[in-house]
């Protein structure tokens, strides 16, 4: 920080910023690139070379900060900027991501290892567990922690001590690294035989802190939780009331204090009938409402419909009006409160995410303005001392060329700047150049067709290029799939067992048609126009795959029209090669998959599909949150429930001693043995099954019996975290993504663009672009003045 005082920063003249503010606030009109008073000549390029390289480097770094929504509050001396650009270079960042991946993947290999000789999580079949020797995974973990320590040191140096002390994430980063090192030393001291490994629970933090978008998502979730908890409290109140009602409606069975003695046969039958009904009520009370905790858990599981209608059958058998209790509970809890929870999460999370995106948008604008201010101070002296508040286009172009950004974005900026290479830019015009960063729509221009001179061939080209040719191809593909469906439904074994079956002959004919169809399209459209369509590329890949498989089939077993003798018998024996059965199945799967070519032809289906693809591309933050949650709860589950299930109790003669082994619906009777917390991979699968909430009451019962009733808190916490919060957040993102995509798609169509010319890049930031507000001049200048390493002289 001491060296930065000697570096040339901003030496603008007084009132330079005030002049720009006055012009913009009083409606002074600016031309796109103003030449007035610039006095440019061919010596300007020589003067551009005389600009201090540090100034250009500062502007380039600020532009790159704007591209990536990064904070500009870092050191800006030459050495720090070089280190800064190196740190955010692709190799360094990939190295950091790789280190995070390695330390997270260690959970699969360290004790208890998920690598077994039997490749099964079932204790009966998993074989020997291959645990690594003590010190192997610990050595890899030490290297990873050293990388994280170096990462924290570099970050701290780049932003300076004051900013470091203000950054909660960086401080937490250092604390987590320190605790991990201490726990690692303790682990080695106990020869890897320690009871609890705290550092495993902290590993997900490394993934969390390395993504700014994930941190924004976490902050948005944290701010959403108060409103979410208000709905959850109402839901818990609803469950409490029905828990008490259930215990009173279905009390535990008790011995009759005054037994009734029937006086005749009629009374005896009525007594038996009444006793049977009371027995059903007692069964309901004994199994579902025997205690406060049992009643609450029964209703919680019912809220997820996992035990519906099993939970109500005994009472419903005794009296049909008892069904109203369960129906009313589900209507209020599931259809009102849970849907209300989804609405609250969508509304609140969307609002807080919008405010977070607004902060990112402000950082982008601030970084662009910082680049302008850096360039303006030196360019006034080097280019035009008589003109204040402008930056030459040539210097701006040089900065854009040196900045790391997307090729399309850079190309558009350079094209825009080249229209007036000798002009200058004021603050507003400079920002307009970098507005290209905010555009999320591109236009694809289809290559022109080159028609052949021959009249007949030209007509054939017209026919192939016509949309009806694609429609006919879709009908052929649909007919092929229908044939496969009918053949498999009527004669499944025969269709896949013989080389000359009807299905094999039909598929061979269709594959020949597909090959001719694609060859004609390549010839008629031309290779460039053909490959400009993703649908054509999809067709080409599958057609080539089908032809390869059919050729292989013909070489090994003959064609369907002339099969080899051994392929006319069912399931011919093969050694070291794909069997006839395998080849025919591969062909049919590829043909069915090829039916997806109809998606681009149906407008609504195409929009839904592209929205889904965009959603998958922009799910990094949400997927990262899920990885963090799954990782944390899996490690926690291993610590709580590793090897607590006695999987040998239902073997041999032991079954008679354990009624749960034969009781319908229990963990043991359903043979849920692979669902355990004995290793990390198995724990992940259990958490997935719990998130789906189908039969999750089975896990609640078995683990509460194997450990303690308090273990149910773990499963309840996972249900509330994964299902009630994360799944609803996922729903909110889908809704926002689809609505944004639909609205912008309709807007582009209303402007007269064809659908095949429009490409909408839907990102988290672009989803809220129309709702973001531009920062004012005063806000930008005030923030720049507070920069710890940048000095503005007004």
C-alpha atoms as one frame of an Amber mdcrd trajectory, in Angstrom:
protein
   0.000   0.000   0.000   2.914   2.324   0.586   4.086   1.944  -3.014   0.788
   3.006  -4.462   1.325   6.638  -3.457   4.078   7.001  -6.066   2.061   5.435
  -8.863   0.352   7.807 -11.301  -3.341   7.479 -10.534  -5.903  10.155 -11.254
  -4.756  13.719 -11.738  -7.928  15.201 -13.199  -8.427  18.934 -13.106 -10.918
  20.533 -10.746 -14.599  20.445 -11.724 -14.020  17.818 -14.435 -16.545  15.457
 -12.888 -18.820  18.362 -12.067 -18.897  19.322 -15.743 -20.087  15.857 -16.774
 -22.672  15.842 -14.015 -23.959  19.261 -15.100 -24.253  18.243 -18.737 -26.122
  15.022 -18.032 -28.474  16.578 -15.474 -29.363  19.567 -17.705 -30.161  17.520
 -20.756 -27.126  18.477 -22.831 -27.172  16.314 -25.943 -24.031  14.431 -26.935
 -23.253  12.932 -30.295 -22.270   9.256 -30.209 -18.601  10.086 -30.745 -17.799
  13.795 -30.462 -15.005  15.197 -32.658 -15.465  18.846 -31.769 -12.220  20.421
 -30.600 -10.229  17.211 -30.660  -7.593  18.334 -33.215  -6.675  14.737 -34.096
  -3.956  13.914 -36.589  -1.784  10.928 -37.406   0.446  11.656 -34.435  -2.316
  10.631 -32.066  -1.382   6.969 -32.301   2.165   7.881 -31.294   0.791   9.758
 -28.302  -1.331   6.705 -27.454   1.857   4.726 -27.211   3.186   7.309 -24.755
   0.313   6.713 -22.319   1.626   5.186 -19.103   1.164   1.378 -19.395   0.068
   1.302 -15.764  -2.920   3.504 -16.563  -3.989   1.194 -19.386  -3.478  -1.833
 -17.145  -5.635  -0.254 -14.449  -8.397   0.421 -16.951  -8.154  -3.117 -18.351
  -8.443  -4.637 -14.874 -11.431  -2.436 -14.036 -13.114  -3.505 -17.276 -12.483
  -7.161 -16.415 -13.957  -6.494 -12.970 -17.041  -5.120 -14.686 -17.312  -8.171
 -16.936 -17.219 -10.539 -13.952 -19.197  -8.346 -11.505 -16.162  -8.156  -9.215
 -15.442  -5.516  -6.625 -12.896  -2.878  -7.612 -11.684  -2.377  -4.047  -8.268
  -3.909  -4.562  -4.740  -2.593  -4.954  -3.947  -0.963  -8.292  -0.167  -0.682
  -8.318   1.637  -2.461 -11.154   2.784  -5.494  -9.182  -0.613  -6.026  -7.571
  -2.442  -5.710 -10.889  -0.156  -8.303 -12.463  -0.775 -10.643  -9.551  -4.507
  -9.856  -9.684  -4.826 -10.785 -13.365  -2.755 -13.902 -12.811  -4.949 -14.944
  -9.888  -8.135 -14.615 -11.956  -6.619 -16.279 -15.013  -8.272 -19.450 -16.261
  -5.434 -21.852 -15.280  -5.274 -20.550 -11.707  -9.039 -20.608 -11.256  -9.280
 -24.110 -12.710  -6.513 -25.185 -10.361  -8.517 -23.786  -7.445 -11.712 -25.488
  -8.635  -9.773 -28.721  -9.058  -8.457 -28.469  -5.512 -11.980 -27.941  -4.175
 -13.188 -30.964  -6.152 -10.349 -33.138  -4.838 -10.943 -32.279  -1.174 -14.672
 -32.916  -1.554 -14.109 -36.228  -3.365 -11.890 -37.467  -0.538 -15.045 -38.429
   1.348 -15.581 -41.300  -1.106 -12.162 -42.830  -0.404 -11.241 -42.058   3.202
 -12.562 -44.116   6.102 -15.303 -45.318   5.855 -14.488 -45.857   2.173 -17.190
 -46.208  -0.468 -14.866 -48.391  -2.566 -15.703 -52.064  -2.020 -14.888 -55.260
  -3.851 -18.566 -56.061  -4.338 -19.535 -52.584  -5.613 -22.705 -52.673  -3.520
 -23.807 -50.736  -0.478 -25.746 -53.743   0.831 -23.718 -55.266   3.695 -24.619
 -58.720   2.381 -22.959 -58.138  -0.981 -20.522 -55.224  -0.699 -17.541 -57.443
   0.035 -14.328 -56.074   1.486 -14.159 -52.355   2.190 -10.960 -50.913   0.701
  -9.918 -48.286   3.241  -6.708 -46.374   2.406  -3.743 -46.519   4.804  -3.485
 -43.790   7.392  -1.712 -40.754   5.994  -2.604 -41.178   2.322  -5.794 -39.138
   2.171  -4.437 -36.913   4.939  -1.445 -36.027   2.743  -3.720 -35.110  -0.162
  -5.863 -33.073   2.211  -2.793 -31.252   3.514  -1.834 -30.216  -0.022  -5.380
 -28.961  -0.623  -5.370 -26.960   2.601  -2.019 -25.411   1.676  -3.523 -24.331
  -1.654  -6.467 -22.766   0.196  -4.076 -21.042   2.571  -2.154 -19.587  -0.366
  -5.472 -18.526  -1.898  -6.468 -16.702   1.284  -3.052 -15.011   1.529  -3.197
 -13.782  -2.083  -6.743 -12.479  -1.664  -5.828 -10.718   1.549  -2.789  -9.083
  -0.054  -4.736  -7.915  -3.109  -7.529  -6.194  -1.216  -5.409  -4.851   1.656
  -5.679  -5.203   5.400  -8.648  -2.866   5.899 -10.798  -4.597   3.319  -9.731
  -7.984   4.647 -10.946  -7.125   8.141 -14.289  -6.036   6.656 -14.788  -9.228
   4.648 -16.694 -11.765   6.738 -16.288 -14.458   4.109 -12.508 -14.114   4.022
 -12.266 -14.084   7.807 -14.420 -17.216   7.959 -12.206 -18.711   5.228  -9.113
 -18.271   7.380 -10.897 -19.660  10.458 -12.085 -22.764   8.584  -8.584 -23.397
   7.207  -7.099 -23.047  10.708  -9.623 -25.437  12.271  -9.033 -27.919   9.460
  -5.277 -27.872  10.027  -5.736 -28.357  13.785  -8.167 -31.226  13.283  -5.814
 -32.802  10.723  -2.946 -32.712  13.196  -5.169 -34.303  15.864  -6.188 -37.000
  13.374  -2.567 -37.871  12.599  -1.731 -37.860  16.313  -4.445 -40.500  16.920
  -3.230 -42.502  13.893  -6.495 -41.798  12.050  -8.526 -43.408  14.841 -10.214
 -40.280  16.170 -13.925 -40.341  17.045 -15.095 -37.195  15.225 -13.490 -35.397
  12.268 -14.748 -31.837  12.398 -12.912 -30.768   9.254 -15.081 -33.030   7.075
 -18.144 -31.015   8.055 -16.327 -27.788   7.121 -15.218 -28.842   3.623 -18.353
 -27.603   1.825 -17.417 -24.077   2.910 -14.527 -24.085   0.437 -17.000 -24.555
  -2.391 -19.373 -21.965  -0.982 -16.916 -19.120  -0.511 -15.338 -19.473  -3.935
 -18.514 -18.536  -5.843 -19.881 -15.002  -5.638 -23.233 -16.140  -7.048 -23.500
 -18.866  -4.412 -22.753 -16.321  -1.716 -25.491 -14.075  -3.113 -27.875 -17.036
  -3.055 -26.957 -17.835   0.538 -27.525 -14.223   1.580 -30.867 -14.211  -0.204
 -31.885 -17.449   1.510 -30.820 -16.066   4.897 -32.939 -12.950   4.397 -35.867
 -15.060   3.225 -35.841 -17.335   6.269 -37.779 -15.024   8.668 -40.798 -14.956
   6.347 -40.413 -18.675   5.666 -40.299 -19.460   9.377 -43.525 -17.539   9.933
 -45.324 -19.890   7.548 -43.537 -22.924   9.024 -44.652 -21.858  12.502 -48.249
 -21.712  11.287 -47.767 -25.148   9.777 -46.360 -26.471  13.061 -49.284 -24.933
  14.949 -51.658 -26.655  12.549 -49.862 -29.958  13.153 -49.872 -29.467  16.924
 -53.613 -28.874  17.028 -54.334 -31.958  14.951 -51.833 -33.945  17.020 -53.805
 -33.200  20.192 -57.112 -33.870  18.421 -55.740 -37.189  17.120 -54.640 -38.309
  20.573 -58.103 -37.497  21.932 -59.970 -39.077  19.018 -57.844 -42.230  18.987
 -56.705 -42.872  22.585 -54.429 -45.715  23.551 -56.245 -48.983  24.254 -57.157
 -49.626  27.876 -58.725 -52.504  29.736 -62.503 -52.262  30.169 -63.459 -51.453
  33.732 -67.030 -52.733  33.329 -67.179 -55.716  30.986 -70.549 -56.174  29.346
 -72.120 -59.636  29.488 -74.525 -60.313  26.583 -77.935 -61.770  27.576 -78.821
 -63.376  24.249 -77.382 -64.255  20.840 -78.467 -60.968  19.260 -76.792 -58.980
  21.982 -73.773 -61.245  21.680 -73.380 -60.540  17.950 -73.809 -56.827  18.512
 -71.238 -57.006  21.257 -68.759 -58.789  18.991 -69.384 -56.249  16.223 -68.832
 -53.364  18.639 -65.704 -55.008  20.021 -64.249 -55.353  16.521 -64.856 -51.674
  15.851 -63.265 -50.691  19.126 -60.328 -52.939  18.285 -59.755 -50.944  15.098
 -59.863 -47.691  17.061 -57.404 -49.162  19.551 -55.154 -50.205  16.677 -55.168
 -46.646  15.325 -54.324 -45.250  18.752 -51.665 -47.846  19.486 -49.812 -47.523
  16.181 -50.230 -43.874  15.241 -51.247 -41.823  18.301 -49.761 -43.647  21.292
 -47.717 -40.615  22.443 -47.197 -36.965  21.610 -44.027 -37.626  19.606 -45.534
 -40.601  17.769 -48.658 -38.601  16.915 -46.626 -35.656  15.634 -44.384 -37.845
  13.477 -47.378 -39.730  12.065 -48.953 -36.458  10.946 -45.664 -35.113   9.612
 -45.271 -38.196   7.450 -48.918 -37.886   6.420 -48.244 -34.300   5.353 -45.820
 -35.700   2.782 -48.451 -38.345   1.798 -45.820 -41.051   2.334 -48.121 -43.093
   4.628 -51.441 -42.158   3.056 -53.914 -43.861   3.231 -52.280 -46.485   5.492
 -52.392 -44.183   8.498 -56.181 -43.792   8.339 -57.305 -47.316   7.378 -57.941
 -48.717  10.920 -60.026 -45.702  11.975 -61.761 -45.474   8.609 -62.696 -49.162
   8.900 -64.389 -48.500  12.216 -66.247 -45.378  11.121 -66.193 -43.650   7.741
 -66.531 -40.220   9.377 -63.055 -40.599  10.857 -61.734 -40.023   7.342 -62.759
 -36.368   7.649 -60.064 -35.842  10.286 -57.298 -36.914   7.925 -58.802 -35.221
   4.863 -59.173 -31.880   6.626 -55.615 -32.134   7.955 -54.224 -32.756   4.462
 -56.319 -30.079   2.768 -55.203 -27.395   5.219 -51.603 -28.537   5.591 -50.658
 -29.745   2.129 -52.856 -27.701  -0.197 -52.914 -24.443   1.760 -49.838 -24.092
   3.948 -47.303 -25.862   1.720 -48.468 -23.979  -1.371 -48.446 -20.760   0.640
 -44.879 -21.587   1.642 -43.945 -21.937  -2.033 -45.519 -18.548  -2.780 -43.729
 -16.855   0.125 -40.367 -18.344  -0.827 -40.825 -17.337  -4.456 -41.830 -13.780
  -3.595 -39.302 -13.131  -0.846 -36.382 -14.947  -2.419 -37.027 -13.216  -5.715
 -37.033  -9.844  -3.975 -33.817 -10.429  -2.079 -32.126 -11.982  -5.104 -33.162
  -8.917  -7.081 -31.516  -6.645  -4.512 -28.392  -8.815  -4.663 -28.331  -8.655
  -8.459 -28.831  -4.884  -8.205 -25.679  -4.716  -6.081 -23.794  -6.692  -8.737
 -25.130  -4.388 -11.426 -23.901  -1.393  -9.411 -20.442  -2.975  -9.190 -20.368
  -3.353 -12.973 -21.326   0.274 -13.532 -18.812   1.381 -10.911 -16.006  -0.600
 -12.503 -16.725   0.889 -15.941 -16.778   4.375 -14.464 -13.497   3.697 -12.639
 -11.907   2.683 -15.953 -13.180   5.917 -17.519 -11.824   8.086 -14.707  -8.425
   6.386 -14.841  -8.125   6.936 -18.579  -9.493  10.471 -18.597  -6.866  11.905
 -16.271  -3.929  10.885 -18.432  -5.612  11.283 -21.826  -6.435  14.928 -21.155
  -2.706  15.647 -20.903  -1.521  13.328 -23.652  -4.172  14.062 -26.280  -6.046
  17.253 -25.704  -5.110  19.474 -22.803  -7.797  21.962 -23.810 -10.636  19.466
 -23.621 -11.686  17.997 -20.285 -13.866  15.011 -19.479 -13.232  12.883 -22.565
 -11.363   9.685 -23.479 -10.099   9.080 -27.034 -11.768   6.223 -28.898  -8.361
   4.809 -29.819  -7.405   4.401 -26.160 -10.772   2.836 -25.366 -10.293   0.421
 -28.253  -6.860  -0.531 -26.903  -8.354  -1.282 -23.483 -11.125  -3.419 -25.008
  -8.598  -5.378 -27.065  -6.470  -6.161 -23.983  -9.374  -7.080 -21.692 -10.399
 -10.719 -21.322 -13.997 -11.070 -22.479 -16.168 -13.111 -24.802 -15.271 -13.049
 -28.476 -18.739 -11.954 -29.589 -18.901  -9.161 -27.028 -15.401  -7.897 -27.907
 -16.177  -8.073 -31.626 -19.316  -5.968 -31.212 -17.492  -3.374 -29.112 -14.613
  -3.065 -31.589 -17.057  -2.750 -34.489 -18.864   0.027 -32.635 -15.664   1.894
 -31.780 -14.246   1.557 -35.293 -17.104   3.609 -36.715 -15.361   6.728 -35.395
 -11.789   5.872 -34.576 -10.704   9.495 -34.309 -13.344  10.687 -31.855 -13.599
  11.016 -28.122 -15.990   9.699 -25.489 -17.475  11.396 -22.480 -18.690   9.431
 -19.422 -22.126   8.646 -20.869 -20.754   7.547 -24.228 -18.032   5.469 -22.574
 -20.703   3.623 -20.599 -22.776   3.067 -23.736 -19.874   1.218 -25.314 -19.800
  -1.230 -22.407 -23.571  -1.656 -22.384 -22.774  -4.535 -24.731 -21.940  -6.516
 -21.581 -25.604  -6.339 -20.497 -27.115  -7.549 -23.754 -28.466 -11.067 -23.531
 -29.946 -11.471 -27.005 -28.068 -12.367 -30.149 -29.302 -12.739 -33.690 -28.249
 -15.672 -35.803 -28.233 -15.010 -39.513 -28.707 -18.189 -41.481 -26.156 -18.713
 -44.284 -27.540 -18.225 -47.772 -28.191 -21.217 -49.979 -26.268 -21.612 -53.202
 -28.571 -22.936 -55.877 -27.411 -25.154 -58.748 -27.819 -23.999 -62.321 -29.564
 -27.173 -63.450 -33.321 -26.614 -63.480 -34.311 -30.033 -62.120 -31.660 -30.119
 -59.422 -32.637 -26.604 -58.408 -36.240 -27.728 -57.934 -34.991 -30.637 -55.857
 -33.074 -28.160 -53.681 -36.250 -26.151 -53.174 -38.074 -29.290 -52.075 -35.376
 -30.320 -49.587 -35.090 -26.794 -48.126 -38.867 -26.531 -47.696 -40.179 -27.011
 -44.123 -42.488 -29.759 -45.365 -39.448 -31.945 -46.023 -38.632 -31.793 -42.289
 -42.269 -32.455 -41.424 -42.213 -35.561 -43.610 -39.003 -36.696 -41.910 -40.694
 -36.278 -38.529 -43.615 -38.420 -39.701 -41.188 -41.109 -40.834 -39.398 -41.044
 -37.467 -42.761 -41.244 -35.678 -43.826 -44.177 -37.867 -40.551 -45.932 -37.020
 -41.149 -45.515 -33.295 -44.737 -46.764 -33.649 -43.458 -49.889 -35.425 -40.965
 -50.510 -32.614 -43.673 -50.064 -29.992 -46.077 -52.469 -31.700 -43.430 -55.130
 -32.295 -42.165 -55.001 -28.718 -45.718 -55.154 -27.383 -46.763 -58.088 -29.564
 -43.619 -60.220 -29.752 -40.906 -58.913 -27.471 -38.647 -61.983 -27.374 -38.816
 -62.748 -31.085 -38.244 -59.136 -32.129 -34.893 -58.934 -30.324 -33.676 -62.511
 -30.718 -33.536 -63.006 -34.483 -31.518 -61.176 -37.110 -34.322 -61.539 -39.671
 -37.221 -60.528 -37.422 -39.831 -58.099 -38.667 -38.467 -55.422 -36.338 -34.908
 -55.880 -37.648 -36.087 -55.633 -41.266 -38.198 -52.549 -40.536 -35.373 -50.774
 -38.733 -32.931 -51.563 -41.531 -35.245 -49.909 -44.090 -35.742 -46.854 -41.898
 -32.012 -46.461 -41.266 -31.388 -46.503 -45.010 -33.978 -43.747 -45.386 -32.327
 -41.690 -42.623 -28.963 -41.987 -44.366 -30.415 -40.888 -47.709 -32.350 -38.052
 -46.046 -29.319 -36.560 -44.327 -27.091 -36.999 -47.384 -29.601 -35.159 -49.564
 -29.895 -32.349 -47.010 -26.129 -31.871 -46.883 -26.021 -31.732 -50.689 -29.006
 -29.380 -51.054 -28.335 -26.965 -48.184 -24.566 -26.958 -48.336 -22.318 -27.995
 -45.456 -22.236 -24.532 -43.850 -26.002 -24.024 -43.815 -26.581 -27.637 -42.795
 -24.287 -27.394 -39.762 -25.727 -24.025 -38.724 -28.765 -25.903 -37.399 -28.369
 -27.819 -34.136 -31.266 -30.035 -35.163 -29.365 -31.118 -38.279 -26.247 -31.848
 -36.228 -28.343 -33.933 -33.819 -29.816 -35.883 -36.747 -26.416 -36.381 -38.327
 -24.818 -37.773 -35.172 -27.631 -40.256 -34.536 -27.782 -41.270 -38.203 -24.046
 -41.971 -38.273 -24.381 -43.992 -35.054 -27.284 -45.996 -36.519 -25.359 -46.699
 -39.726 -22.304 -47.877 -37.758 -24.405 -50.237 -35.638 -26.242 -51.577 -38.698
 -22.962 -52.169 -40.528 -21.599 -53.964 -37.474 -24.782 -56.019 -37.312 -24.482
 -56.921 -41.016 -20.840 -57.967 -40.677 -21.422 -60.131 -37.613 -24.862 -61.611
 -38.340 -25.678 -60.683 -41.935 -28.349 -58.336 -43.218 -31.974 -58.885 -42.221
 -32.663 -59.983 -45.789 -29.738 -62.435 -45.918 -28.903 -63.473 -42.335 -26.141
 -65.860 -41.440 -27.360 -69.317 -40.406 -26.278 -68.989 -36.765 -28.237 -65.696
 -36.341 -31.575 -67.367 -37.141 -31.505 -69.207 -33.814 -32.514 -67.394 -30.656
 -29.708 -65.722 -28.696 -26.695 -66.911 -30.719 -23.630 -67.377 -28.542 -20.937
 -64.734 -28.794 -17.651 -64.377 -26.997 -15.799 -61.098 -26.712 -18.287 -59.195
 -28.889 -21.690 -57.590 -28.719 -24.481 -60.127 -29.005 -27.335 -59.876 -31.470
 -29.578 -59.020 -28.536 -27.334 -56.071 -27.591 -27.064 -54.719 -31.141 -30.804
 -54.807 -31.756 -31.472 -53.066 -28.452 -28.916 -50.337 -29.264 -30.548 -49.723
 -32.658 -33.994 -49.388 -31.130 -32.805 -47.055 -28.389 -31.094 -44.773 -30.912
 -34.203 -44.687 -33.096 -36.440 -43.793 -30.158 -33.966 -41.129 -29.049 -33.982
 -39.701 -32.575 -37.667 -38.879 -32.151 -36.529 -35.861 -30.133 -35.947 -34.142
 -33.486 -39.615 -33.108 -33.445 -39.029 -30.767 -30.494 -37.739 -27.802 -32.576
 -40.804 -28.106 -34.835 -43.291 -27.493 -32.006 -43.121 -23.939 -30.729 -44.322
 -24.434 -27.144 -42.237 -27.586 -26.733 -39.169 -25.817 -28.107 -39.556 -22.923
 -25.691 -39.940 -25.254 -22.706 -36.909 -27.277 -23.800 -34.674 -24.249 -24.331
 -35.792 -22.889 -20.960 -34.817 -26.191 -19.363 -31.416 -26.126 -21.074 -30.805
 -22.520 -19.981 -31.874 -23.459 -16.478 -29.350 -26.288 -16.367 -26.631 -23.937
 -17.630 -27.386 -21.389 -14.924 -27.964 -23.776 -12.046 -24.391 -23.524 -10.798
 -25.291 -21.549  -7.699 -28.318 -23.664  -6.792 -26.499 -26.910  -7.591 -23.628
 -25.718  -5.413 -26.020 -25.098  -2.518 -27.426 -28.617  -2.948 -23.893 -30.080
  -2.965 -23.113 -28.220   0.252 -26.299 -29.475   1.953 -25.929 -33.050   0.744
 -22.270 -33.143   1.752 -22.874 -31.705   5.222 -25.851 -33.937   6.051 -24.131
 -37.032   4.603 -21.065 -36.529   6.810 -23.326 -35.790   9.778 -25.346 -38.930
   9.066 -22.179 -41.040   8.975 -21.123 -39.646  12.344 -24.538 -40.448  13.850
 -25.613 -43.691  12.178 -22.582 -45.548  10.854 -22.954 -49.325  11.440 -25.945
 -48.923  13.787 -28.154 -51.273  11.732 -27.781 -54.943  12.661 -28.018 -56.486
   9.210 -27.328 -60.028  10.457 -30.361 -60.321  12.715 -32.645 -61.495   9.903
 -30.348 -64.280   8.717 -31.016 -67.972   9.274 -32.798 -68.876  12.496 -32.541
 -65.367  13.900 -35.724 -64.340  12.055 -37.974 -65.915  14.650 -36.447 -63.748
  17.383 -37.088 -60.501  15.536 -40.681 -59.822  14.498 -39.638 -56.771  12.443
 -37.988 -59.148   9.967 -41.397 -60.450   8.906 -43.608 -57.457   9.743 -44.939
 -55.919   6.541 -43.560 -52.471   5.702 -40.534 -52.496   7.993 -36.967 -51.717
   6.981 -36.033 -55.369   7.397 -39.028 -56.831   5.553 -38.579 -54.419   2.626
 -34.880 -55.360   2.500 -33.722 -51.756   2.602 -30.227 -52.915   3.611 -28.445
 -50.874   0.874 -29.973 -47.709   2.360 -27.550 -46.992   5.179 -25.018 -44.483
   6.456 -22.071 -46.877   6.462 -20.167 -44.849   3.843 -20.401 -41.526   2.022
 -21.861 -42.801  -1.267 -24.563 -44.795   0.524 -25.407 -41.792   2.695 -25.974
 -39.625  -0.388 -28.459 -42.148  -1.772 -30.313 -42.271   1.555 -30.595 -38.476
   1.583 -31.943 -38.546  -1.972 -34.557 -41.135  -0.990 -35.498 -39.018   1.998
 -35.859 -35.926  -0.192 -38.255 -37.828  -2.457 -40.172 -38.618   0.825 -41.512
 -41.912  -0.455 -41.526 -44.407   2.444 -39.296 -42.119   4.472 -41.162 -43.175
   7.613 -39.344 -46.510   7.310 -36.018 -44.749   7.947 -37.489 -42.772  10.835
 -38.610 -45.928  12.600 -35.530 -48.092  12.069 -32.972 -45.459  13.063 -34.962
 -44.327  16.099 -35.044 -47.955  17.277 -31.363 -48.498  16.523 -30.243 -45.318
  18.324 -32.686 -43.017  20.105 -35.907 -41.185  19.391 -33.973 -37.945  19.182
 -32.430 -39.206  15.941 -35.655 -38.228  14.203 -34.580 -34.586  14.546 -31.875
 -35.272  11.949 -34.430 -36.510   9.420 -36.858 -33.689  10.221 -34.069 -31.134
   9.714 -33.224 -32.694   6.350 -36.893 -32.663   5.305 -37.357 -28.999   6.188
 -34.057 -28.001   4.562 -34.212 -30.026   1.367 -37.933 -30.305   0.639 -39.581
 -27.258   2.143 -36.815 -24.773   1.306 -34.560 -26.054  -1.479 -37.247 -27.637
  -3.656 -39.365 -24.487  -3.355 -36.349 -22.367  -4.283 -35.873 -24.568  -7.328
 -39.527 -24.001  -8.236 -39.035 -20.250  -7.878 -36.018 -20.294 -10.206 -37.921
 -22.324 -12.813 -40.859 -19.913 -12.729 -38.683 -16.826 -13.018 -36.556 -18.337
 -15.765 -39.515 -19.447 -17.843 -41.447 -16.186 -17.442 -38.377 -14.165 -18.451
 -37.671 -16.356 -21.443 -41.288 -16.299 -22.595 -41.692 -12.522 -22.284 -38.473
 -11.740 -24.150 -39.202 -14.315 -26.812 -42.600 -12.753 -27.450 -41.040  -9.289
 -27.540 -38.521 -10.343 -30.190 -41.242 -11.960 -32.299 -43.344  -8.791 -32.112
 -40.368  -6.916 -33.571 -40.564  -9.047 -36.691 -37.616 -11.414 -36.119 -37.897
 -15.048 -37.103 -37.627 -17.570 -34.319 -34.584 -19.268 -35.814 -32.716 -15.945
 -35.762 -33.167 -15.307 -32.041 -30.922 -16.551 -29.269 -31.743 -15.427 -25.730
 -29.003 -15.969 -23.158 -30.909 -16.262 -19.900 -28.632 -15.826 -16.888 -29.431
 -14.971 -13.292 -28.419 -11.355 -13.928 -30.297 -11.046 -17.218 -33.506 -12.376
 -15.652 -33.773  -9.202 -13.583 -32.184  -6.783 -16.078 -35.417  -4.918 -16.868
 -36.067  -4.344 -13.155 -32.637  -2.956 -12.308 -32.179   0.769 -11.795 -29.242
   2.730 -13.134 -27.031   4.223 -10.399 -26.864   7.990 -10.317 -23.745  10.029
 -11.006 -23.542  11.052  -7.355 -23.671   7.431  -6.158 -20.865   6.390  -8.466
 -18.626   9.314  -7.552 -19.265   8.835  -3.839 -18.328   5.162  -4.074 -15.194
   5.936  -6.087 -14.094   8.461  -3.492 -14.304   5.719  -0.849 -11.979   3.428
  -2.799  -9.114   2.513  -0.422  -6.439   2.596  -3.154  -7.783   5.148  -5.616
  -7.471   8.901  -5.202  -9.806  11.294  -6.992  -8.930  14.990  -7.082 -12.060
  17.031  -7.746
